[in-house]
Amino acid sequence: MKFFAVGLSYKTAPVEVRERLAVAHSKLGCFACRLKIGAGLSEVVLVSTCNRVEIYGVAENTRGPIDRFFNWINPAGLDLLPHLYFHEGVDALRHLFSVTSGLDSMVLGETEITGQVKNAYQAACHARLTGRVLNRVFQAALATAKEVRTRTNIGRGATSVGSAAVELAEKIFGSNLSQQAVMIIGAGKMGEACLRHLSKKGNRTVLVSNRSLERAQTLAAEIGGRAVRLDDCLTAMVEADIVVSSTGCPETILNRSQIETVMKARGNRPLALIDIAVPRDIDPDVQFINNVYLYNIDDLESLARENVRQREQELVRCQAIIERQAETVAQKLAPRKEYHEPRIQPEPRWVLCGPAAYGH
């Protein structure tokens, strides 16, 4: 049986492709089960985040076109072959350990991916899609990520897409965000991450809009903000200077005409929209409105590069940890050679031949 990894990420595929393959966390087990049966895998874990969709599996035979694995989770029938990468054996281990440790992330060293990989693994376990190989592999990946965090400084600075979005806002409005009104649409993990960082900036106003008003009220109360019903978010947006959107909606929730109406009510004051959702929350045409500045999750990559420069010096230490752990796990997964006791040859029995045998 062979352990492999196949997938695409922000490095190989634009957001337009990734958003059409994104799988909600609640459906990871279902899609992975479909994949296991359809692709004939003995074990499988499906990882789906804003920046990547990856399949980690165990199969008897991995030969053939690598895009065939995605046939079971590609309802749109996209041509994915140009965007895919494939790793097997120890290379697949290195890749998974790097991903889990945040070394393959848009923001180098970010910590959210560790939890996302853990959640994907738990979803597969709950659906009974893992076995001896993937249990050992993913437990080792999580242990490796912990070691990387504790023994290196790779996690210093902005360590998530949420904190990078905050840094982007500071580049637009200056380092003093206390004079800006901020609005968060979507009170999930990504939106909450932004909220936590923004609350430290002492913003003049923080608005929290979410499908669940109770959830919005809970988060708003923690940072002295104000909860807003999702149906009222456009009205509330008139107050905001920075809007960070991160819902789990399968289609856009804000279009050009809606934002144009908001801008008229604002007196055309500048508005920064940071869309960190996949699929995207905001129609790309919004960027053509005067005084509206729209950024999506791929735009954060340029900001991430600035943090990469400060963290690259830690990469050698991180990679050494990953290499050691990958080699250790690969040795444990290698098929054991059967041991056979050496056969003891019996001592030769001398037989007399010729005249001596007959007493002559």
Short mmCIF file of the C-alpha atoms (twelve columns), coordinates in Angstrom:
data_MODEL
# 
_entry.id   MODEL 
# 
loop_
_atom_site.group_PDB 
_atom_site.id 
_atom_site.type_symbol 
_atom_site.label_atom_id 
_atom_site.label_alt_id 
_atom_site.label_comp_id 
_atom_site.label_asym_id 
_atom_site.label_seq_id 
_atom_site.Cartn_x 
_atom_site.Cartn_y 
_atom_site.Cartn_z 
_atom_site.pdbx_PDB_model_num 
ATOM 1   C CA . MET A 1   0.000   0.000   0.000   1 
ATOM 2   C CA . LYS A 2   1.280   3.462   -0.925  1 
ATOM 3   C CA . PHE A 3   0.731   6.763   0.902   1 
ATOM 4   C CA . PHE A 4   0.245   9.743   -1.415  1 
ATOM 5   C CA . ALA A 5   -0.871  13.366  -1.493  1 
ATOM 6   C CA . VAL A 6   -2.526  15.096  -4.459  1 
ATOM 7   C CA . GLY A 7   -3.989  18.584  -4.516  1 
ATOM 8   C CA . LEU A 8   -3.831  22.228  -5.471  1 
ATOM 9   C CA . SER A 9   -3.120  25.383  -3.494  1 
ATOM 10  C CA . TYR A 10  -2.828  29.151  -3.815  1 
ATOM 11  C CA . LYS A 11  0.606   28.492  -5.358  1 
ATOM 12  C CA . THR A 12  -0.831  26.525  -8.273  1 
ATOM 13  C CA . ALA A 13  -4.454  27.664  -8.693  1 
ATOM 14  C CA . PRO A 14  -6.202  31.069  -8.516  1 
ATOM 15  C CA . VAL A 15  -9.094  31.725  -6.180  1 
ATOM 16  C CA . GLU A 16  -11.526 31.309  -9.106  1 
ATOM 17  C CA . VAL A 17  -10.578 27.606  -9.246  1 
ATOM 18  C CA . ARG A 18  -10.201 26.969  -5.520  1 
ATOM 19  C CA . GLU A 19  -13.582 28.394  -4.618  1 
ATOM 20  C CA . ARG A 20  -15.349 25.975  -6.984  1 
ATOM 21  C CA . LEU A 21  -13.739 22.988  -5.260  1 
ATOM 22  C CA . ALA A 22  -14.099 24.206  -1.677  1 
ATOM 23  C CA . VAL A 23  -15.792 21.718  0.655   1 
ATOM 24  C CA . ALA A 24  -17.511 22.899  3.840   1 
ATOM 25  C CA . HIS A 25  -16.175 21.346  7.056   1 
ATOM 26  C CA . SER A 26  -19.550 19.734  7.752   1 
ATOM 27  C CA . LYS A 27  -19.322 17.858  4.435   1 
ATOM 28  C CA . LEU A 28  -15.688 16.736  4.590   1 
ATOM 29  C CA . GLY A 29  -16.556 13.255  5.825   1 
ATOM 30  C CA . CYS A 30  -19.254 12.781  3.191   1 
ATOM 31  C CA . PHE A 31  -17.054 13.888  0.296   1 
ATOM 32  C CA . ALA A 32  -14.094 11.862  1.589   1 
ATOM 33  C CA . CYS A 33  -16.289 8.764   1.821   1 
ATOM 34  C CA . ARG A 34  -17.434 9.271   -1.762  1 
ATOM 35  C CA . LEU A 35  -13.796 9.661   -2.780  1 
ATOM 36  C CA . LYS A 36  -12.679 6.538   -0.914  1 
ATOM 37  C CA . ILE A 37  -15.274 4.357   -2.629  1 
ATOM 38  C CA . GLY A 38  -15.039 5.930   -6.078  1 
ATOM 39  C CA . ALA A 39  -11.243 6.039   -6.282  1 
ATOM 40  C CA . GLY A 40  -10.756 2.668   -4.603  1 
ATOM 41  C CA . LEU A 41  -8.688  3.947   -1.664  1 
ATOM 42  C CA . SER A 42  -8.137  1.994   1.524   1 
ATOM 43  C CA . GLU A 43  -7.752  5.166   3.629   1 
ATOM 44  C CA . VAL A 44  -8.349  8.868   2.915   1 
ATOM 45  C CA . VAL A 45  -8.362  12.337  4.507   1 
ATOM 46  C CA . LEU A 46  -9.716  15.338  2.598   1 
ATOM 47  C CA . VAL A 47  -8.356  18.782  3.511   1 
ATOM 48  C CA . SER A 48  -10.190 21.885  2.244   1 
ATOM 49  C CA . THR A 49  -9.252  25.440  3.286   1 
ATOM 50  C CA . CYS A 50  -9.269  28.883  1.702   1 
ATOM 51  C CA . ASN A 51  -5.842  28.223  0.237   1 
ATOM 52  C CA . ARG A 52  -5.851  24.529  -0.667  1 
ATOM 53  C CA . VAL A 53  -7.823  21.403  -1.453  1 
ATOM 54  C CA . GLU A 54  -5.782  18.235  -0.891  1 
ATOM 55  C CA . ILE A 55  -6.392  14.506  -0.823  1 
ATOM 56  C CA . TYR A 56  -4.217  12.319  1.400   1 
ATOM 57  C CA . GLY A 57  -4.768  8.677   0.669   1 
ATOM 58  C CA . VAL A 58  -3.500  5.120   0.795   1 
ATOM 59  C CA . ALA A 59  -3.859  2.975   -2.318  1 
ATOM 60  C CA . GLU A 60  -2.551  -0.253  -3.764  1 
ATOM 61  C CA . ASN A 61  -1.798  1.417   -7.095  1 
ATOM 62  C CA . THR A 62  -1.249  5.154   -7.712  1 
ATOM 63  C CA . ARG A 63  -0.484  4.949   -11.411 1 
ATOM 64  C CA . GLY A 64  -2.552  6.887   -13.924 1 
ATOM 65  C CA . PRO A 65  -3.628  10.538  -14.391 1 
ATOM 66  C CA . ILE A 66  -3.465  12.329  -11.050 1 
ATOM 67  C CA . ASP A 67  -6.611  14.351  -11.730 1 
ATOM 68  C CA . ARG A 68  -8.714  11.169  -11.597 1 
ATOM 69  C CA . PHE A 69  -8.815  11.427  -7.792  1 
ATOM 70  C CA . PHE A 70  -10.679 14.724  -8.087  1 
ATOM 71  C CA . ASN A 71  -13.397 13.279  -10.323 1 
ATOM 72  C CA . TRP A 72  -15.405 12.557  -7.183  1 
ATOM 73  C CA . ILE A 73  -15.205 16.087  -5.734  1 
ATOM 74  C CA . ASN A 74  -15.180 18.162  -8.932  1 
ATOM 75  C CA . PRO A 75  -18.872 18.665  -9.752  1 
ATOM 76  C CA . ALA A 76  -18.114 21.502  -12.169 1 
ATOM 77  C CA . GLY A 77  -15.894 19.249  -14.291 1 
ATOM 78  C CA . LEU A 78  -12.993 21.721  -14.238 1 
ATOM 79  C CA . ASP A 79  -9.725  20.901  -16.003 1 
ATOM 80  C CA . LEU A 80  -7.539  20.615  -12.913 1 
ATOM 81  C CA . LEU A 81  -4.492  18.861  -14.323 1 
ATOM 82  C CA . PRO A 82  -2.500  22.106  -14.879 1 
ATOM 83  C CA . HIS A 83  -3.016  23.054  -11.230 1 
ATOM 84  C CA . LEU A 84  -2.335  19.759  -9.448  1 
ATOM 85  C CA . TYR A 85  0.740   18.422  -7.677  1 
ATOM 86  C CA . PHE A 86  1.396   14.850  -6.584  1 
ATOM 87  C CA . HIS A 87  3.678   13.417  -3.894  1 
ATOM 88  C CA . GLU A 88  4.243   9.842   -2.777  1 
ATOM 89  C CA . GLY A 89  5.981   8.125   0.108   1 
ATOM 90  C CA . VAL A 90  8.447   10.220  2.089   1 
ATOM 91  C CA . ASP A 91  7.854   13.205  -0.239  1 
ATOM 92  C CA . ALA A 92  4.155   13.100  0.675   1 
ATOM 93  C CA . LEU A 93  5.126   13.010  4.356   1 
ATOM 94  C CA . ARG A 94  7.366   16.050  3.944   1 
ATOM 95  C CA . HIS A 95  4.559   17.911  2.180   1 
ATOM 96  C CA . LEU A 96  1.931   17.123  4.835   1 
ATOM 97  C CA . PHE A 97  4.293   18.027  7.681   1 
ATOM 98  C CA . SER A 98  5.169   21.322  5.968   1 
ATOM 99  C CA . VAL A 99  1.496   22.135  5.395   1 
ATOM 100 C CA . THR A 100 0.517   21.303  8.979   1 
ATOM 101 C CA . SER A 101 3.397   23.377  10.373  1 
ATOM 102 C CA . GLY A 102 2.406   26.436  8.338   1 
ATOM 103 C CA . LEU A 103 5.505   26.366  6.126   1 
ATOM 104 C CA . ASP A 104 3.460   26.006  2.926   1 
ATOM 105 C CA . SER A 105 0.940   28.714  3.835   1 
ATOM 106 C CA . MET A 106 0.380   32.075  2.195   1 
ATOM 107 C CA . VAL A 107 1.418   33.671  5.486   1 
ATOM 108 C CA . LEU A 108 4.502   31.684  6.478   1 
ATOM 109 C CA . GLY A 109 4.161   30.149  9.911   1 
ATOM 110 C CA . GLU A 110 0.417   30.789  10.305  1 
ATOM 111 C CA . THR A 111 -1.232  28.678  12.961  1 
ATOM 112 C CA . GLU A 112 -4.800  28.268  11.650  1 
ATOM 113 C CA . ILE A 113 -3.799  25.552  9.188   1 
ATOM 114 C CA . THR A 114 -2.781  23.241  12.038  1 
ATOM 115 C CA . GLY A 115 -6.308  23.310  13.414  1 
ATOM 116 C CA . GLN A 116 -7.790  22.910  9.939   1 
ATOM 117 C CA . VAL A 117 -5.696  19.801  9.245   1 
ATOM 118 C CA . LYS A 118 -6.636  18.427  12.665  1 
ATOM 119 C CA . ASN A 119 -10.341 19.007  11.965  1 
ATOM 120 C CA . ALA A 120 -10.065 17.292  8.567   1 
ATOM 121 C CA . TYR A 121 -8.352  14.306  10.161  1 
ATOM 122 C CA . GLN A 122 -10.994 14.098  12.898  1 
ATOM 123 C CA . ALA A 123 -13.774 14.244  10.282  1 
ATOM 124 C CA . ALA A 124 -12.164 11.313  8.455   1 
ATOM 125 C CA . CYS A 125 -11.748 9.374   11.707  1 
ATOM 126 C CA . HIS A 126 -15.389 9.983   12.599  1 
ATOM 127 C CA . ALA A 127 -16.395 8.592   9.202   1 
ATOM 128 C CA . ARG A 128 -14.037 5.638   9.759   1 
ATOM 129 C CA . LEU A 129 -11.967 6.470   6.693   1 
ATOM 130 C CA . THR A 130 -8.540  6.179   8.315   1 
ATOM 131 C CA . GLY A 131 -6.478  3.192   9.368   1 
ATOM 132 C CA . ARG A 132 -3.006  2.211   10.500  1 
ATOM 133 C CA . VAL A 133 -1.194  4.378   7.944   1 
ATOM 134 C CA . LEU A 134 -3.092  7.667   8.073   1 
ATOM 135 C CA . ASN A 135 -3.571  7.529   11.831  1 
ATOM 136 C CA . ARG A 136 0.183   7.315   12.290  1 
ATOM 137 C CA . VAL A 137 0.880   9.902   9.565   1 
ATOM 138 C CA . PHE A 138 -1.531  12.580  10.798  1 
ATOM 139 C CA . GLN A 139 -0.690  12.130  14.467  1 
ATOM 140 C CA . ALA A 140 2.969   12.573  13.523  1 
ATOM 141 C CA . ALA A 141 2.101   15.654  11.427  1 
ATOM 142 C CA . LEU A 142 0.367   17.331  14.374  1 
ATOM 143 C CA . ALA A 143 3.241   16.438  16.703  1 
ATOM 144 C CA . THR A 144 5.724   17.860  14.186  1 
ATOM 145 C CA . ALA A 145 3.776   21.125  13.946  1 
ATOM 146 C CA . LYS A 146 3.902   21.446  17.734  1 
ATOM 147 C CA . GLU A 147 7.656   20.856  17.756  1 
ATOM 148 C CA . VAL A 148 8.180   23.462  15.027  1 
ATOM 149 C CA . ARG A 149 6.195   26.021  17.053  1 
ATOM 150 C CA . THR A 150 8.032   25.399  20.307  1 
ATOM 151 C CA . ARG A 151 11.580  25.064  18.985  1 
ATOM 152 C CA . THR A 152 11.651  27.859  16.370  1 
ATOM 153 C CA . ASN A 153 10.465  31.453  15.948  1 
ATOM 154 C CA . ILE A 154 8.580   30.764  12.728  1 
ATOM 155 C CA . GLY A 155 5.285   31.903  14.279  1 
ATOM 156 C CA . ARG A 156 6.318   35.425  15.244  1 
ATOM 157 C CA . GLY A 157 4.381   38.318  13.713  1 
ATOM 158 C CA . ALA A 158 1.231   37.924  11.611  1 
ATOM 159 C CA . THR A 159 0.383   34.253  11.723  1 
ATOM 160 C CA . SER A 160 -3.035  34.079  10.065  1 
ATOM 161 C CA . VAL A 161 -5.028  35.434  7.179   1 
ATOM 162 C CA . GLY A 162 -7.056  37.388  9.722   1 
ATOM 163 C CA . SER A 163 -4.054  39.204  11.145  1 
ATOM 164 C CA . ALA A 164 -2.697  39.808  7.640   1 
ATOM 165 C CA . ALA A 165 -6.015  41.458  6.744   1 
ATOM 166 C CA . VAL A 166 -5.568  43.782  9.699   1 
ATOM 167 C CA . GLU A 167 -2.057  44.656  8.538   1 
ATOM 168 C CA . LEU A 168 -3.452  45.443  5.097   1 
ATOM 169 C CA . ALA A 169 -5.965  47.826  6.682   1 
ATOM 170 C CA . GLU A 170 -3.100  49.560  8.454   1 
ATOM 171 C CA . LYS A 171 -1.301  50.043  5.148   1 
ATOM 172 C CA . ILE A 172 -4.408  51.683  3.684   1 
ATOM 173 C CA . PHE A 173 -5.395  53.954  6.576   1 
ATOM 174 C CA . GLY A 174 -2.138  54.239  8.489   1 
ATOM 175 C CA . SER A 175 -0.923  52.528  11.626  1 
ATOM 176 C CA . ASN A 176 -3.509  54.293  13.820  1 
ATOM 177 C CA . LEU A 177 -6.733  52.410  13.169  1 
ATOM 178 C CA . SER A 178 -8.403  53.813  16.269  1 
ATOM 179 C CA . GLN A 179 -10.055 56.524  14.151  1 
ATOM 180 C CA . GLN A 180 -11.557 54.036  11.700  1 
ATOM 181 C CA . ALA A 181 -14.884 52.243  12.018  1 
ATOM 182 C CA . VAL A 182 -14.582 48.537  11.280  1 
ATOM 183 C CA . MET A 183 -17.270 46.072  10.284  1 
ATOM 184 C CA . ILE A 184 -16.961 42.282  10.262  1 
ATOM 185 C CA . ILE A 185 -19.403 40.240  8.182   1 
ATOM 186 C CA . GLY A 186 -19.348 36.613  9.288   1 
ATOM 187 C CA . ALA A 187 -18.571 35.669  12.878  1 
ATOM 188 C CA . GLY A 188 -16.835 32.392  12.080  1 
ATOM 189 C CA . LYS A 189 -13.225 31.600  12.914  1 
ATOM 190 C CA . MET A 190 -11.760 33.863  10.234  1 
ATOM 191 C CA . GLY A 191 -14.012 36.795  11.111  1 
ATOM 192 C CA . GLU A 192 -13.367 36.275  14.794  1 
ATOM 193 C CA . ALA A 193 -9.606  36.258  14.206  1 
ATOM 194 C CA . CYS A 194 -9.863  39.683  12.568  1 
ATOM 195 C CA . LEU A 195 -12.057 40.899  15.393  1 
ATOM 196 C CA . ARG A 196 -9.547  39.837  18.038  1 
ATOM 197 C CA . HIS A 197 -6.730  41.676  16.309  1 
ATOM 198 C CA . LEU A 198 -8.794  44.781  15.607  1 
ATOM 199 C CA . SER A 199 -9.984  45.032  19.197  1 
ATOM 200 C CA . LYS A 200 -6.361  45.565  20.210  1 
ATOM 201 C CA . LYS A 201 -6.190  48.628  17.931  1 
ATOM 202 C CA . GLY A 202 -8.877  50.490  19.859  1 
ATOM 203 C CA . ASN A 203 -11.102 51.165  16.848  1 
ATOM 204 C CA . ARG A 204 -13.673 53.932  17.155  1 
ATOM 205 C CA . THR A 205 -16.494 51.563  16.210  1 
ATOM 206 C CA . VAL A 206 -16.618 47.816  15.620  1 
ATOM 207 C CA . LEU A 207 -19.705 46.278  14.040  1 
ATOM 208 C CA . VAL A 208 -20.315 42.537  13.965  1 
ATOM 209 C CA . SER A 209 -22.804 41.154  11.447  1 
ATOM 210 C CA . ASN A 210 -23.660 37.484  11.287  1 
ATOM 211 C CA . ARG A 211 -26.459 35.150  10.214  1 
ATOM 212 C CA . SER A 212 -26.839 34.167  13.879  1 
ATOM 213 C CA . LEU A 213 -27.535 37.391  15.757  1 
ATOM 214 C CA . GLU A 214 -26.832 35.664  19.072  1 
ATOM 215 C CA . ARG A 215 -23.342 34.743  17.881  1 
ATOM 216 C CA . ALA A 216 -22.760 38.317  16.690  1 
ATOM 217 C CA . GLN A 217 -23.930 39.688  20.042  1 
ATOM 218 C CA . THR A 218 -21.582 37.390  21.954  1 
ATOM 219 C CA . LEU A 219 -18.517 38.471  19.979  1 
ATOM 220 C CA . ALA A 220 -19.502 42.133  19.960  1 
ATOM 221 C CA . ALA A 221 -19.944 42.115  23.742  1 
ATOM 222 C CA . GLU A 222 -16.442 40.751  24.260  1 
ATOM 223 C CA . ILE A 223 -14.786 43.706  22.500  1 
ATOM 224 C CA . GLY A 224 -17.276 46.474  23.217  1 
ATOM 225 C CA . GLY A 225 -18.725 46.424  19.701  1 
ATOM 226 C CA . ARG A 226 -22.232 46.361  18.321  1 
ATOM 227 C CA . ALA A 227 -24.081 43.441  16.778  1 
ATOM 228 C CA . VAL A 228 -25.929 43.901  13.488  1 
ATOM 229 C CA . ARG A 229 -28.453 41.624  11.834  1 
ATOM 230 C CA . LEU A 230 -27.188 40.262  8.527   1 
ATOM 231 C CA . ASP A 231 -30.247 41.725  6.783   1 
ATOM 232 C CA . ASP A 232 -29.234 45.160  8.086   1 
ATOM 233 C CA . CYS A 233 -25.538 44.956  7.172   1 
ATOM 234 C CA . LEU A 234 -25.861 47.328  4.168   1 
ATOM 235 C CA . THR A 235 -27.443 50.014  6.321   1 
ATOM 236 C CA . ALA A 236 -24.765 49.587  8.983   1 
ATOM 237 C CA . MET A 237 -22.031 49.644  6.345   1 
ATOM 238 C CA . VAL A 238 -22.643 53.369  5.884   1 
ATOM 239 C CA . GLU A 239 -20.813 53.872  9.198   1 
ATOM 240 C CA . ALA A 240 -17.841 51.660  8.350   1 
ATOM 241 C CA . ASP A 241 -14.463 52.554  6.838   1 
ATOM 242 C CA . ILE A 242 -13.114 49.002  6.717   1 
ATOM 243 C CA . VAL A 243 -15.263 45.955  5.975   1 
ATOM 244 C CA . VAL A 244 -13.841 42.457  6.378   1 
ATOM 245 C CA . SER A 245 -16.116 39.779  4.936   1 
ATOM 246 C CA . SER A 246 -15.718 36.090  5.751   1 
ATOM 247 C CA . THR A 247 -18.968 34.157  5.564   1 
ATOM 248 C CA . GLY A 248 -19.499 30.571  4.462   1 
ATOM 249 C CA . CYS A 249 -22.057 31.487  1.804   1 
ATOM 250 C CA . PRO A 250 -21.772 29.512  -1.455  1 
ATOM 251 C CA . GLU A 251 -22.323 32.677  -3.567  1 
ATOM 252 C CA . THR A 252 -21.612 36.407  -3.357  1 
ATOM 253 C CA . ILE A 253 -23.580 38.385  -0.775  1 
ATOM 254 C CA . LEU A 254 -22.544 41.901  -1.887  1 
ATOM 255 C CA . ASN A 255 -22.859 43.140  -5.469  1 
ATOM 256 C CA . ARG A 256 -21.968 46.345  -7.291  1 
ATOM 257 C CA . SER A 257 -25.380 48.016  -7.128  1 
ATOM 258 C CA . GLN A 258 -25.600 47.439  -3.366  1 
ATOM 259 C CA . ILE A 259 -22.202 48.995  -2.713  1 
ATOM 260 C CA . GLU A 260 -22.987 51.913  -5.024  1 
ATOM 261 C CA . THR A 261 -26.063 52.619  -2.878  1 
ATOM 262 C CA . VAL A 262 -23.916 52.434  0.255   1 
ATOM 263 C CA . MET A 263 -21.380 54.855  -1.220  1 
ATOM 264 C CA . LYS A 264 -24.067 57.428  -2.002  1 
ATOM 265 C CA . ALA A 265 -25.275 57.273  1.590   1 
ATOM 266 C CA . ARG A 266 -21.659 57.647  2.776   1 
ATOM 267 C CA . GLY A 267 -21.109 60.782  0.732   1 
ATOM 268 C CA . ASN A 268 -18.576 58.832  -1.338  1 
ATOM 269 C CA . ARG A 269 -16.099 58.562  1.543   1 
ATOM 270 C CA . PRO A 270 -13.368 55.924  0.888   1 
ATOM 271 C CA . LEU A 271 -14.337 52.360  1.761   1 
ATOM 272 C CA . ALA A 272 -11.931 49.413  2.044   1 
ATOM 273 C CA . LEU A 273 -13.431 45.975  1.447   1 
ATOM 274 C CA . ILE A 274 -11.323 42.953  2.387   1 
ATOM 275 C CA . ASP A 275 -12.904 39.710  1.176   1 
ATOM 276 C CA . ILE A 276 -11.182 36.768  2.867   1 
ATOM 277 C CA . ALA A 277 -13.920 34.247  2.079   1 
ATOM 278 C CA . VAL A 278 -13.676 31.301  -0.322  1 
ATOM 279 C CA . PRO A 279 -16.016 31.221  -2.214  1 
ATOM 280 C CA . ARG A 280 -15.818 35.016  -2.404  1 
ATOM 281 C CA . ASP A 281 -18.439 37.142  -0.665  1 
ATOM 282 C CA . ILE A 282 -18.066 40.275  -2.789  1 
ATOM 283 C CA . ASP A 283 -18.618 40.610  -6.535  1 
ATOM 284 C CA . PRO A 284 -15.290 41.537  -8.217  1 
ATOM 285 C CA . ASP A 285 -17.056 44.321  -10.185 1 
ATOM 286 C CA . VAL A 286 -17.231 46.294  -6.940  1 
ATOM 287 C CA . GLN A 287 -13.585 47.282  -7.443  1 
ATOM 288 C CA . PHE A 288 -14.614 49.611  -10.293 1 
ATOM 289 C CA . ILE A 289 -16.623 51.881  -7.999  1 
ATOM 290 C CA . ASN A 290 -14.909 55.190  -7.271  1 
ATOM 291 C CA . ASN A 291 -13.282 55.367  -3.810  1 
ATOM 292 C CA . VAL A 292 -13.916 51.671  -3.127  1 
ATOM 293 C CA . TYR A 293 -10.828 49.521  -2.562  1 
ATOM 294 C CA . LEU A 294 -11.507 45.787  -2.868  1 
ATOM 295 C CA . TYR A 295 -9.015  43.101  -1.893  1 
ATOM 296 C CA . ASN A 296 -9.535  39.331  -1.943  1 
ATOM 297 C CA . ILE A 297 -7.614  36.585  -0.224  1 
ATOM 298 C CA . ASP A 298 -5.061  36.312  -3.037  1 
ATOM 299 C CA . ASP A 299 -4.218  39.999  -2.634  1 
ATOM 300 C CA . LEU A 300 -2.951  39.208  0.846   1 
ATOM 301 C CA . GLU A 301 -0.069  37.272  -0.707  1 
ATOM 302 C CA . SER A 302 1.924   40.449  -1.346  1 
ATOM 303 C CA . LEU A 303 1.577   41.383  2.307   1 
ATOM 304 C CA . ALA A 304 2.527   37.871  3.332   1 
ATOM 305 C CA . ARG A 305 5.827   38.191  1.443   1 
ATOM 306 C CA . GLU A 306 6.913   40.937  3.816   1 
ATOM 307 C CA . ASN A 307 6.498   38.588  6.744   1 
ATOM 308 C CA . VAL A 308 8.260   35.798  4.855   1 
ATOM 309 C CA . ARG A 309 11.484  37.829  4.731   1 
ATOM 310 C CA . GLN A 310 11.541  38.035  8.517   1 
ATOM 311 C CA . ARG A 311 10.861  34.347  8.955   1 
ATOM 312 C CA . GLU A 312 13.006  32.771  6.257   1 
ATOM 313 C CA . GLN A 313 15.958  32.533  8.616   1 
ATOM 314 C CA . GLU A 314 13.933  30.049  10.660  1 
ATOM 315 C CA . LEU A 315 13.128  27.818  7.698   1 
ATOM 316 C CA . VAL A 316 16.330  25.777  7.880   1 
ATOM 317 C CA . ARG A 317 15.626  24.796  11.490  1 
ATOM 318 C CA . CYS A 318 11.986  23.998  10.692  1 
ATOM 319 C CA . GLN A 319 12.881  21.897  7.668   1 
ATOM 320 C CA . ALA A 320 15.439  19.941  9.664   1 
ATOM 321 C CA . ILE A 321 12.702  18.985  12.140  1 
ATOM 322 C CA . ILE A 322 10.351  17.997  9.325   1 
ATOM 323 C CA . GLU A 323 13.007  15.964  7.521   1 
ATOM 324 C CA . ARG A 324 13.857  14.038  10.677  1 
ATOM 325 C CA . GLN A 325 10.221  13.310  11.473  1 
ATOM 326 C CA . ALA A 326 9.383   12.337  7.886   1 
ATOM 327 C CA . GLU A 327 12.258  9.875   7.707   1 
ATOM 328 C CA . THR A 328 11.271  8.368   11.052  1 
ATOM 329 C CA . VAL A 329 7.647   7.844   10.001  1 
ATOM 330 C CA . ALA A 330 8.681   6.524   6.571   1 
ATOM 331 C CA . GLN A 331 10.820  3.865   8.246   1 
ATOM 332 C CA . LYS A 332 7.939   2.829   10.493  1 
ATOM 333 C CA . LEU A 333 5.591   2.559   7.508   1 
ATOM 334 C CA . ALA A 334 8.016   0.582   5.394   1 
ATOM 335 C CA . PRO A 335 6.943   -3.047  4.933   1 
ATOM 336 C CA . ARG A 336 8.819   -5.328  7.264   1 
ATOM 337 C CA . LYS A 337 10.996  -8.003  5.752   1 
ATOM 338 C CA . GLU A 338 10.251  -11.469 6.985   1 
ATOM 339 C CA . TYR A 339 13.057  -13.054 8.963   1 
ATOM 340 C CA . HIS A 340 13.884  -16.682 8.360   1 
ATOM 341 C CA . GLU A 341 16.120  -18.702 10.637  1 
ATOM 342 C CA . PRO A 342 19.128  -19.935 8.668   1 
ATOM 343 C CA . ARG A 343 18.736  -23.572 7.782   1 
ATOM 344 C CA . ILE A 344 21.414  -25.681 9.470   1 
ATOM 345 C CA . GLN A 345 22.960  -28.055 7.051   1 
ATOM 346 C CA . PRO A 346 23.454  -31.554 8.477   1 
ATOM 347 C CA . GLU A 347 26.992  -32.714 8.863   1 
ATOM 348 C CA . PRO A 348 28.057  -34.827 5.890   1 
ATOM 349 C CA . ARG A 349 28.100  -38.563 6.417   1 
ATOM 350 C CA . TRP A 350 31.186  -40.124 4.930   1 
ATOM 351 C CA . VAL A 351 30.489  -43.244 2.924   1 
ATOM 352 C CA . LEU A 352 33.347  -45.531 2.048   1 
ATOM 353 C CA . CYS A 353 33.565  -46.439 -1.557  1 
ATOM 354 C CA . GLY A 354 35.834  -48.774 -3.448  1 
ATOM 355 C CA . PRO A 355 37.653  -51.808 -2.085  1 
ATOM 356 C CA . ALA A 356 37.895  -50.324 1.473   1 
ATOM 357 C CA . ALA A 357 34.111  -50.491 1.756   1 
ATOM 358 C CA . TYR A 358 34.234  -54.230 1.459   1 
ATOM 359 C CA . GLY A 359 37.099  -54.803 3.867   1 
ATOM 360 C CA . HIS A 360 39.656  -55.436 1.169   1 
# 
